[in-house]
């Protein structure tokens, strides 16, 4: 853990112990939805990402430090405030008090951002942190189980938080009176329930990949499907899960489809879809402003290139970074993908904005360097941040 974490580690445990007891009591009164079914766990996906929240602030999650095997990799959270044409400066705002070697998952709500810690260092649950002042202060919360290792394992609605757990369960919690997340968790789907629903059987769910809310507040869950031509997005209504994704036409037809991302934004939900496998795989974006009607982009050829980072921006923008160094961005519904100039070496994640610009965040040891893509197509160095990481503090 870094120096900031170690100083506040013991102080966190008192709150965590109390919250664990409360969560356990709340869980005892929760009945699982649906009948028993073979568990279908959540999938895994790269956690490096960025998003733009209501009000225009941008948030990015980056892995920094050294070897993950030696427990010297630490996940950090950065934010850039909304600004004019030149944008603002990035700041380190990682919530203190918890080891973050396992990864961070974040979701933005109407007035706050919630961060979940993937378990590490012997933890068997996921601590939560909530900020409503751009990371200056944090309230604590708790998921009494590991949150899934996918970037959209959390979603924040109007007074509630949706969580996808590592075993494939979906839970919803109310915001507590102190402003934090993680009170009165209710199980919306036990492991395997979505896969065993009529819509899930049609999809042939191989793993859950995301949760989100529609603009009206309906819970959504996303999945990868083994059956060709089915997009695995499901909406919960009247206690049941029903198909709610786009029709598998155009670049989606005839291929197995995996929902790589499903993210709520200020203008609706944005999905990143992978159609096909191996060298024939392609990526598409899809948007909905009401949770029922979707607009789907034309595909881009991903081939064997694995997604290493992805994210969203203002106005429904989306971007993707592939392992072979290719980067693509799309500005919103009705737009087409554009290939960005090759990002700088060591780019961990991209960030949309300010304006129509893009920035690349590169990580090297304890140094984060930010580059902005110029109108001439060059990545110009913009900012450097020294991150206080204490190697060996996790062992």
Secondary structure, 3 states (H helix, E strand, C coil): CCHHHHHHHHHHHHHHHHHHHHHHHHHHCCCCCCCCCCCCCECCCCCCEEEECCCCCEEEEEEEECCCCCCCEEEEEEEECCCCCCCCCEEECCCCCCCCCCCEEEEECCCCEEEEECCCCCCCCEEEEEECCCCCCCEEEEECCCECCCCCCEEECCCEEEEEECCCCEEEEECCCCCCCCEEEEEEECCCHHHHCHHHHHHCEEEEEEEEECCCCCEEEEEEECCCCCCCEEEEECCEEEECCCCCCHHHCCCCEEEEEEEEECCEEEEEEEECCHHHCEEEEEEECCCCCEEECCCEECCCCCEEEEEECHHHCEEEEECCCCEEEECCCCCCCEEECCCCCCEEEEEECCCCCEEEEEEEECEEEEEEECCCCCEEEEEEEECCCCCCCCC
